Amino acid sequence: MKKATNKTDFKSLLEILSVSTRLGLTSFGGPIAHLGYFHEEYIRRKKWMDEKSYADLVALCQFLPGPASSQVGIGIGVMRAGLLGGIFAFIGFTLPSVIALILFALLVQGLNVGDASWIHGLKIVAVVIVAHAILGMAQKLTPDLPRKSIALFALVGTLLWQTAFIQIGVIILAGIAGYIIYKNQLYNDEVQLSFPISKKVGIICLSLFFGLLILLPILREITTLSWVAMFDSFYRSGSLVFGGGHVVLPLLQREFVPTGWLSKDSFLAGYGATQAMPGPLFTFAAYIGAVINGWKGGLIATVAIFLPAFLLILGTLPFWNKLRRTPKIKGALIGVDAAVVGILISAFYDPIWTSAILNPIDFAFSAVLFSMLTYWKLPPWVIVITGAIGGSLITLF
């Protein structure tokens, strides 16, 4: 395995930017699918992290508000090449959809592409990517009966009660179960992850996160600057969302539609376009910002909604390495890792499977794509292109 290094060199940064940009151009299907793409590229192909560390990072980001998949990508970039590595990973993964949505807002406002047949093909691609990731993670993270049972508990709980608070509760209970079951067992972590971010920087980032959350509403009240009000709305939305990109949509709707910043039709048009884009759903903010105040508004909105996620992951990472090596904490993380598998299976069924596999043709096509990815070892971008073309064709049957 390639280990993270404290030395941030230009070649490493270019590699991170190249890989994350490719993911930003091809990662369709929402946050759960993004974790599958990350797993395939960063873990299976590049081997920048081991399976256990990746699952731990995913579990950590599930606890934090904000876009979990983006935080995972930032975390991987930080561990690979420090703060600049995290920034480059974020830019590469996020910028393609930001640019596309700003252009969409400027050029074709009101166009709803949410029902296009090729998008249905991309939904089937998401089924394949997530299934592939779940199989790989389950083999590593649920090898015995207790962990399989924890995963089943997480699956049932999050499938029957689909709220962000239930998901957090399931993770906490899984951590308690792991602590009780595995606290006296010894596990040897051969992988020594390097965190080029100091604890001092972590504390500063956490202080900034809470400081801005308190200060921005005050500045909004005492100033008449529209960009301050917009920054506050996006920052607050990004700070208070648990459960991924879909959850932020009603928050943004309440912030901008009733206040008259944009119409309901414009909001829905942007939502439809966002579903067609690769990368994080939080980039929907770029569309809203561009509708309100052109391309500058789009960039301000993007920075504002992702800033909380960036501050939180940078603030928690310096403390994570020590915690995960504490025997009792390690036992809890074993339980959490198993729960992550169950949560992924739950999300795989609903909404990924239920929104994509609608008839026997869809299932047959997904089987072909799965074979292309798993057995023929074709790269994900080939699967994405095939899925988009196939989605257009299968509607003819």
C-alpha positions as CSV (number, residue, x, y, z in Angstrom):
1,M,0.0,0.0,0.0
2,K,1.2,3.5,-0.8
3,K,1.5,5.4,2.5
4,A,0.6,9.0,3.0
5,T,3.5,11.3,3.2
6,N,4.2,14.5,5.1
7,K,6.0,15.9,2.1
8,T,3.7,17.7,-0.3
9,D,5.3,17.7,-3.7
10,F,3.9,19.1,-6.9
11,K,3.7,15.7,-8.5
12,S,1.5,14.3,-5.7
13,L,-0.8,17.3,-6.0
14,L,-1.2,16.9,-9.7
15,E,-2.0,13.2,-9.3
16,I,-4.6,14.1,-6.7
17,L,-6.1,16.7,-8.9
18,S,-6.1,14.4,-11.9
19,V,-7.8,11.5,-10.1
20,S,-10.3,13.7,-8.3
21,T,-11.2,15.5,-11.5
22,R,-11.8,12.3,-13.3
23,L,-14.1,11.3,-10.4
24,G,-15.8,14.7,-10.6
25,L,-16.6,14.1,-14.3
26,T,-17.8,10.5,-13.9
27,S,-19.3,10.0,-10.4
28,F,-23.0,10.0,-11.0
29,G,-25.6,8.7,-8.6
30,G,-25.5,10.7,-5.4
31,P,-23.4,10.4,-2.2
32,I,-23.7,6.7,-1.6
33,A,-22.7,6.0,-5.2
34,H,-19.8,8.5,-4.8
35,L,-18.4,6.4,-1.9
36,G,-18.5,3.4,-4.3
37,Y,-16.5,5.4,-6.9
38,F,-14.0,6.5,-4.3
39,H,-13.6,2.9,-3.0
40,E,-13.0,1.7,-6.6
41,E,-10.5,4.4,-7.5
42,Y,-8.7,5.4,-4.2
43,I,-8.8,2.0,-2.4
44,R,-8.9,-0.7,-5.1
45,R,-6.9,0.9,-7.8
46,K,-4.6,3.5,-6.2
47,K,-4.4,1.8,-2.8
48,W,-4.0,5.1,-1.0
49,M,-5.8,3.7,2.0
50,D,-6.6,0.2,3.3
51,E,-10.2,-1.0,3.6
52,K,-10.4,-0.5,7.4
53,S,-9.1,3.0,7.3
54,Y,-11.5,3.9,4.5
55,A,-14.4,2.5,6.4
56,D,-13.3,4.4,9.5
57,L,-13.2,7.6,7.5
58,V,-16.6,7.0,6.1
59,A,-18.0,6.4,9.6
60,L,-16.4,9.6,10.8
61,C,-18.0,11.6,8.0
62,Q,-21.4,10.0,8.7
63,F,-21.2,11.7,12.2
64,L,-20.4,15.1,10.7
65,P,-23.0,17.4,9.1
66,G,-22.5,18.2,5.5
67,P,-21.8,16.3,2.3
68,A,-20.3,13.0,3.5
69,S,-18.8,11.9,0.2
70,S,-17.1,15.3,-0.3
71,Q,-15.7,15.1,3.2
72,V,-14.4,11.6,2.5
73,G,-12.7,12.9,-0.6
74,I,-11.2,15.8,1.3
75,G,-10.0,13.5,4.0
76,I,-8.3,11.2,1.6
77,G,-6.6,14.2,-0.1
78,V,-5.4,15.5,3.3
79,M,-3.9,12.1,4.3
80,R,-2.3,11.8,0.9
81,A,-0.7,15.3,0.6
82,G,-1.6,17.6,3.5
83,L,-3.9,20.6,3.4
84,L,-3.2,21.3,-0.3
85,G,-4.0,17.7,-1.1
86,G,-7.4,18.1,0.5
87,I,-8.0,21.4,-1.4
88,F,-7.0,19.8,-4.7
89,A,-9.1,16.8,-4.1
90,F,-12.1,19.0,-3.3
91,I,-11.6,21.2,-6.4
92,G,-11.2,18.3,-8.7
93,F,-14.3,16.5,-7.5
94,T,-16.5,19.6,-7.2
95,L,-15.5,22.0,-9.9
96,P,-16.8,20.2,-13.0
97,S,-20.4,20.2,-11.8
98,V,-20.1,23.7,-10.4
99,I,-19.1,25.0,-13.8
100,A,-21.8,23.0,-15.6
101,L,-24.5,24.2,-13.2
102,I,-23.4,27.9,-13.4
103,L,-23.5,27.7,-17.2
104,F,-26.9,26.0,-17.0
105,A,-28.2,28.8,-14.8
106,L,-26.9,31.5,-17.1
107,L,-27.9,29.9,-20.5
108,V,-30.9,27.6,-20.1
109,Q,-32.9,28.6,-17.1
110,G,-36.2,26.8,-16.9
111,L,-35.1,23.7,-18.8
112,N,-35.9,20.6,-16.9
113,V,-33.8,17.6,-18.0
114,G,-34.7,15.4,-15.0
115,D,-36.7,12.9,-17.0
116,A,-34.1,12.3,-19.8
117,S,-33.8,8.7,-20.7
118,W,-30.0,8.7,-20.5
119,I,-30.2,9.8,-16.8
120,H,-32.1,6.6,-16.1
121,G,-29.1,4.8,-17.5
122,L,-26.9,6.6,-15.0
123,K,-29.1,5.6,-12.2
124,I,-28.5,2.0,-13.2
125,V,-24.8,2.7,-13.2
126,A,-25.2,3.9,-9.6
127,V,-26.7,0.5,-8.7
128,V,-23.7,-1.3,-10.2
129,I,-21.1,0.9,-8.5
130,V,-22.7,0.7,-5.1
131,A,-23.3,-3.1,-5.3
132,H,-19.6,-3.6,-6.2
133,A,-18.5,-1.4,-3.3
134,I,-20.8,-3.1,-0.8
135,L,-19.5,-6.6,-1.7
136,G,-15.9,-5.5,-1.3
137,M,-16.5,-3.8,2.0
138,A,-18.7,-6.5,3.5
139,Q,-16.0,-9.1,2.9
140,K,-13.5,-7.1,4.9
141,L,-15.7,-5.5,7.6
142,T,-18.2,-8.2,8.5
143,P,-16.2,-11.4,8.6
144,D,-17.9,-12.9,11.8
145,L,-21.4,-13.4,13.1
146,P,-21.4,-10.4,15.6
147,R,-20.4,-8.0,12.9
148,K,-22.9,-9.5,10.4
149,S,-25.6,-9.1,13.1
150,I,-24.6,-5.4,13.6
151,A,-24.8,-4.8,9.9
152,L,-28.2,-6.4,9.8
153,F,-29.4,-4.2,12.7
154,A,-28.2,-1.1,10.8
155,L,-29.8,-2.3,7.6
156,V,-33.2,-2.9,9.2
157,G,-33.1,0.3,11.3
158,T,-32.1,2.7,8.6
159,L,-34.4,1.0,6.0
160,L,-37.6,1.2,8.1
161,W,-36.9,4.6,9.6
162,Q,-35.2,6.8,7.0
163,T,-34.1,9.9,8.8
164,A,-30.7,11.3,9.5
165,F,-31.2,11.1,13.2
166,I,-32.0,7.4,13.0
167,Q,-28.8,6.9,11.0
168,I,-26.7,8.7,13.7
169,G,-28.5,6.7,16.4
170,V,-27.7,3.4,14.6
171,I,-24.0,4.3,14.3
172,I,-23.9,5.2,18.1
173,L,-25.6,2.0,19.1
174,A,-23.3,0.0,16.8
175,G,-20.3,1.7,18.4
176,I,-21.5,0.7,21.8
177,A,-22.1,-2.9,20.7
178,G,-18.6,-3.0,19.2
179,Y,-17.1,-1.6,22.4
180,I,-18.8,-4.3,24.5
181,I,-18.0,-7.2,22.2
182,Y,-14.5,-6.3,21.0
183,K,-13.0,-4.1,23.8
184,N,-10.8,-7.0,25.2
185,Q,-9.5,-8.2,21.8
186,L,-6.2,-7.2,20.4
187,Y,-6.0,-5.9,16.8
188,N,-2.7,-5.0,15.2
189,D,-2.9,-2.0,12.9
190,E,0.1,-2.3,10.5
191,V,-1.1,0.8,8.6
192,Q,0.3,4.0,10.0
193,L,-1.7,6.8,8.6
194,S,0.0,10.2,8.5
195,F,-2.0,13.4,9.2
196,P,-0.1,16.5,8.1
197,I,-2.7,18.7,9.9
198,S,-1.7,19.6,13.5
199,K,-4.1,19.6,16.4
200,K,-3.7,23.3,16.7
201,V,-4.9,23.7,13.1
202,G,-7.8,21.3,13.9
203,I,-8.8,23.4,16.9
204,I,-8.7,26.6,14.8
205,C,-10.9,25.0,12.1
206,L,-13.5,23.9,14.7
207,S,-13.4,27.3,16.2
208,L,-14.0,28.9,12.8
209,F,-16.9,26.6,12.1
210,F,-18.8,27.5,15.2
211,G,-17.7,31.1,15.1
212,L,-19.1,31.7,11.6
213,L,-22.3,29.9,12.5
214,I,-22.8,32.4,15.2
215,L,-21.3,35.5,13.6
216,L,-22.9,35.4,10.1
217,P,-26.5,35.8,11.2
218,I,-25.4,38.8,13.3
219,L,-23.6,40.4,10.3
220,R,-26.7,39.7,8.2
221,E,-28.8,41.8,10.5
222,I,-26.5,44.7,10.8
223,T,-25.5,45.0,7.1
224,T,-27.4,45.5,3.9
225,L,-25.0,43.6,1.7
226,S,-26.9,40.9,-0.2
227,W,-23.9,38.6,-0.6
228,V,-23.6,38.5,3.2
229,A,-27.2,37.3,3.5
230,M,-26.6,34.8,0.7
231,F,-23.4,33.5,2.3
232,D,-25.2,33.1,5.6
233,S,-28.0,31.1,4.1
234,F,-25.7,28.7,2.3
235,Y,-23.3,28.4,5.2
236,R,-26.1,27.6,7.6
237,S,-27.6,25.1,5.2
238,G,-24.3,23.3,4.8
239,S,-23.7,23.3,8.6
240,L,-27.0,21.8,9.7
241,V,-27.5,19.0,7.2
242,F,-27.1,15.4,8.3
243,G,-27.7,12.7,5.7
244,G,-26.3,13.9,2.5
245,G,-27.1,16.1,-0.5
246,H,-30.8,15.2,-0.9
247,V,-31.5,16.5,2.7
248,V,-30.1,20.0,1.9
249,L,-32.6,20.6,-0.9
250,P,-35.6,21.3,1.4
251,L,-33.4,23.6,3.5
252,L,-32.4,25.6,0.4
253,Q,-35.9,25.7,-0.8
254,R,-37.1,27.3,2.5
255,E,-34.2,29.7,2.4
256,F,-34.6,31.0,-1.2
257,V,-38.0,30.3,-2.6
258,P,-40.4,31.9,0.0
259,T,-38.1,34.9,0.3
260,G,-38.4,35.6,-3.5
261,W,-34.8,35.1,-4.3
262,L,-35.8,32.7,-7.1
263,S,-39.1,31.1,-8.3
264,K,-40.3,27.6,-7.5
265,D,-40.0,26.7,-11.2
266,S,-36.4,27.9,-11.4
267,F,-35.6,25.9,-8.2
268,L,-37.1,22.7,-9.7
269,A,-35.4,23.3,-13.0
270,G,-32.0,23.5,-11.2
271,Y,-32.8,20.4,-9.1
272,G,-33.5,18.5,-12.3
273,A,-30.2,19.6,-13.8
274,T,-28.3,18.7,-10.7
275,Q,-29.6,15.2,-10.9
276,A,-28.0,14.9,-14.3
277,M,-24.6,16.1,-13.1
278,P,-21.7,14.1,-11.6
279,G,-20.2,15.1,-8.3
280,P,-21.8,16.2,-5.1
281,L,-25.4,17.3,-4.9
282,F,-24.4,20.3,-2.8
283,T,-23.3,21.9,-6.1
284,F,-26.9,22.7,-6.5
285,A,-26.0,25.8,-4.5
286,A,-23.9,27.0,-7.5
287,Y,-27.0,27.0,-9.7
288,I,-29.0,29.0,-7.1
289,G,-26.2,31.5,-6.6
290,A,-25.8,32.0,-10.3
291,V,-29.6,32.6,-10.8
292,I,-29.4,35.2,-8.0
293,N,-26.2,37.0,-8.9
294,G,-24.5,35.5,-12.0
295,W,-21.3,33.5,-12.0
296,K,-19.9,35.4,-9.0
297,G,-23.0,34.4,-7.0
298,G,-22.5,30.8,-8.1
299,L,-18.9,30.8,-6.8
300,I,-19.9,32.5,-3.5
301,A,-22.6,30.0,-2.9
302,T,-20.3,27.1,-3.6
303,V,-17.7,28.3,-1.1
304,A,-20.3,29.1,1.5
305,I,-22.1,25.7,1.4
306,F,-18.9,23.6,1.3
307,L,-16.9,25.7,3.9
308,P,-18.6,24.0,6.9
309,A,-17.7,20.5,5.6
310,F,-14.1,21.6,5.0
311,L,-13.7,23.1,8.4
312,L,-15.2,20.1,10.2
313,I,-13.2,17.4,8.4
314,L,-9.9,19.4,8.9
315,G,-10.9,20.0,12.5
316,T,-11.6,16.3,13.4
317,L,-8.9,14.5,11.4
318,P,-5.9,15.4,13.6
319,F,-7.7,13.7,16.6
320,W,-9.0,10.7,14.7
321,N,-5.7,8.8,14.3
322,K,-5.1,8.7,18.1
323,L,-8.7,7.8,18.9
324,R,-8.9,4.9,16.4
325,R,-5.8,3.3,18.0
326,T,-7.2,3.3,21.5
327,P,-8.2,-0.3,22.2
328,K,-11.7,0.5,23.5
329,I,-12.3,3.1,20.7
330,K,-11.0,0.5,18.2
331,G,-13.6,-1.9,19.4
332,A,-16.3,0.7,19.0
333,L,-15.1,1.5,15.5
334,I,-15.3,-2.2,14.6
335,G,-19.0,-2.0,15.4
336,V,-19.4,1.3,13.5
337,D,-17.6,-0.2,10.4
338,A,-20.0,-3.1,10.4
339,A,-22.9,-0.7,10.7
340,V,-21.7,1.3,7.7
341,V,-22.1,-1.8,5.6
342,G,-25.7,-2.1,6.7
343,I,-26.4,1.6,6.1
344,L,-24.9,1.3,2.6
345,I,-27.1,-1.8,1.9
346,S,-30.1,0.2,3.1
347,A,-29.3,3.1,0.8
348,F,-28.6,0.7,-2.0
349,Y,-32.2,-0.6,-1.8
350,D,-33.8,2.8,-1.3
351,P,-33.4,5.1,-3.1
352,I,-30.8,3.7,-5.5
353,W,-32.4,0.3,-6.4
354,T,-36.0,1.4,-6.2
355,S,-35.5,4.5,-8.4
356,A,-33.4,2.6,-11.1
357,I,-34.5,-1.0,-11.5
358,L,-38.1,-0.6,-12.7
359,N,-38.5,-3.7,-14.9
360,P,-36.7,-6.8,-16.1
361,I,-34.8,-4.9,-18.8
362,D,-33.3,-2.6,-16.2
363,F,-32.2,-5.6,-14.1
364,A,-30.7,-7.3,-17.1
365,F,-28.8,-4.2,-18.1
366,S,-27.5,-3.8,-14.6
367,A,-26.2,-7.4,-14.7
368,V,-24.3,-6.6,-17.8
369,L,-22.8,-3.4,-16.4
370,F,-21.9,-5.2,-13.1
371,S,-20.1,-7.9,-15.1
372,M,-18.2,-5.3,-17.1
373,L,-17.0,-3.7,-13.9
374,T,-16.4,-6.8,-11.7
375,Y,-15.3,-9.5,-14.1
376,W,-14.1,-7.8,-17.2
377,K,-12.3,-5.1,-15.0
378,L,-13.3,-2.2,-17.2
379,P,-12.7,1.3,-15.8
380,P,-15.7,3.1,-14.2
381,W,-15.8,5.8,-16.9
382,V,-16.6,3.1,-19.5
383,I,-19.4,1.9,-17.3
384,V,-20.8,5.4,-17.1
385,I,-20.7,6.0,-20.9
386,T,-22.2,2.6,-21.5
387,G,-24.9,3.2,-18.9
388,A,-25.9,6.6,-20.5
389,I,-26.1,5.1,-24.0
390,G,-27.9,2.0,-22.7
391,G,-30.4,4.1,-20.8
392,S,-31.4,5.9,-24.0
393,L,-31.8,2.6,-25.8
394,I,-33.7,0.5,-23.3
395,T,-36.5,3.1,-23.3
396,L,-37.3,1.9,-26.9
397,F,-38.3,-1.5,-25.7
